[in-house]
Amino acid sequence: MTREELVQELRLLPLREQEALVEEMLLNIQQGRNASDHSTEEKLAAIHRLAGAFKTNGIPPTDEELKQDYIDYLAKKYS
């Protein structure tokens, strides 16, 4: 079906059906854009590049240590 034929058929529909069809078409276009933004290979490559980003040299700090470090930071900042 050509674009012109599609437009002609659309004009024959009642207004509510025209609106519903246009909304559905827009949703389909948006989903297509979102899906094609990044391929699966690009996403996997990004994950592999980030694999060691948060790796520490020693054992990770405990929640209590992190909390105390944050308290110390705030105390220093606002004193």
C-alpha positions in Angstrom: 0.0 0.0 0.0 1.4 3.4 -0.9 1.4 6.4 1.3 -1.3 8.1 -0.8 -3.6 5.0 -0.6 -3.0 4.9 3.2 -4.0 8.5 3.5 -7.1 8.0 1.4 -8.2 5.0 3.5 -7.5 7.0 6.7 -9.8 9.7 5.5 -12.7 7.2 5.1 -12.5 6.2 8.7 -14.6 7.9 11.4 -12.7 10.5 13.4 -12.2 8.4 16.5 -10.8 5.6 14.5 -8.4 8.0 12.7 -7.2 9.3 16.1 -6.7 5.7 17.4 -4.8 4.7 14.3 -2.6 7.7 14.4 -1.8 7.1 18.1 -1.0 3.5 17.4 1.3 4.5 14.5 3.1 7.1 16.7 3.6 4.5 19.4 5.0 2.0 16.9 7.4 4.6 15.6 8.6 5.6 19.1 9.1 1.9 20.0 11.1 1.4 16.8 13.3 4.4 17.6 13.9 3.2 21.2 14.8 -0.3 20.0 17.2 0.9 17.4 19.0 3.4 19.6 21.7 0.9 20.5 22.2 -2.6 19.3 22.6 -5.6 21.6 26.3 -5.7 20.6 26.8 -2.1 21.6 25.1 -2.7 24.9 27.2 -5.7 25.7 30.4 -3.9 24.7 29.5 -1.1 27.1 28.9 -3.6 29.9 32.3 -5.2 29.3 34.0 -1.8 29.3 32.5 -1.1 32.7 33.3 -4.5 34.2 36.2 -3.3 36.4 35.0 0.3 37.0 34.0 -0.3 40.6 36.7 -2.8 41.5 38.7 -2.1 44.6 42.3 -3.1 45.4 41.4 -4.4 48.9 38.2 -5.6 50.6 35.3 -3.3 50.1 34.3 -1.0 53.0 31.4 -2.0 55.2 28.2 -0.1 55.3 29.2 1.3 58.7 32.5 2.5 57.3 30.8 4.2 54.4 28.4 5.8 56.7 31.2 7.1 59.0 33.1 8.4 56.0 30.0 10.3 54.8 29.5 11.8 58.2 33.1 12.9 58.4 32.8 14.4 54.9 29.7 16.4 55.9 31.3 17.5 59.2 34.4 18.8 57.4 32.3 20.4 54.7 30.0 22.3 57.0 32.5 23.2 59.8 
